[in-house]
Amino acid sequence: MRKSELASRISKKTGLSMKDAVIAIEATFEVIASALIQGDEVSIANFGTLKTDSKAMPVFKPAKPLLRETKNKLKE
């Protein structure tokens, strides 16, 4: 999914304009990237945790509900 598709889905789900959805997405990713650059973890409930490893590489650890739903979808 590209940013434009993500913005479209957020716009439809929230009633935000496309422009505001894009602004929100860009701000979210800027804040997450800044936190990772500073060495902080970013934990989002029911989604997962983003952090950097010992080589400063970003790592994503999905939350259990997301893993469970993903596995269930793959079994269908």
C-alpha positions in Angstrom: 0.0 0.0 0.0 1.3 3.4 -0.9 0.9 6.6 1.1 -1.9 7.8 -1.2 -3.9 4.7 -0.7 -3.3 4.9 3.1 -4.4 8.5 3.1 -7.5 7.6 1.1 -8.5 4.9 3.5 -7.9 7.2 6.5 -9.9 9.9 4.9 -12.9 7.6 4.3 -12.7 6.2 7.8 -12.3 9.5 9.7 -13.9 12.1 7.5 -10.6 14.0 7.2 -9.9 15.6 3.9 -7.3 13.9 1.8 -4.9 16.8 2.4 -5.4 16.5 6.2 -5.0 12.7 6.1 -1.6 13.1 4.2 -0.5 15.8 6.7 -1.4 13.4 9.6 0.5 10.5 8.0 3.6 12.5 7.3 3.6 13.9 10.8 3.2 10.5 12.3 6.1 9.0 10.3 8.3 12.0 11.1 7.7 11.6 14.8 8.3 7.8 14.6 11.5 8.3 12.6 12.8 11.0 14.9 12.2 8.7 17.9 14.0 5.8 16.3 17.0 8.1 15.3 17.2 9.1 19.0 17.3 5.4 20.0 13.8 5.4 21.5 11.2 2.6 21.1 7.8 3.3 19.6 5.1 1.0 20.9 1.6 1.1 19.4 -1.0 -1.0 21.2 -2.3 -3.9 19.1 0.1 -3.0 16.3 3.6 -3.5 17.5 6.9 -2.0 18.6 9.5 -0.3 16.4 13.0 0.1 17.7 16.6 0.0 16.4 18.9 -2.9 16.9 22.6 -2.8 17.9 23.5 -1.9 14.3 21.1 1.0 14.3 18.8 -0.9 11.9 15.0 -0.4 12.4 13.2 -3.5 13.7 9.5 -4.1 13.9 8.0 -6.6 16.4 4.3 -7.1 15.7 1.9 -7.2 18.6 0.2 -10.5 19.4 -3.3 -9.4 18.1 -1.8 -8.4 14.8 0.2 -11.6 14.5 -2.9 -13.7 15.3 -5.1 -11.8 12.7 -2.4 -12.1 10.1 -2.0 -15.8 10.6 -5.8 -16.3 10.6 -6.1 -14.4 7.3 -3.3 -16.5 5.7 -5.1 -19.7 6.7 -8.3 -18.7 4.8 
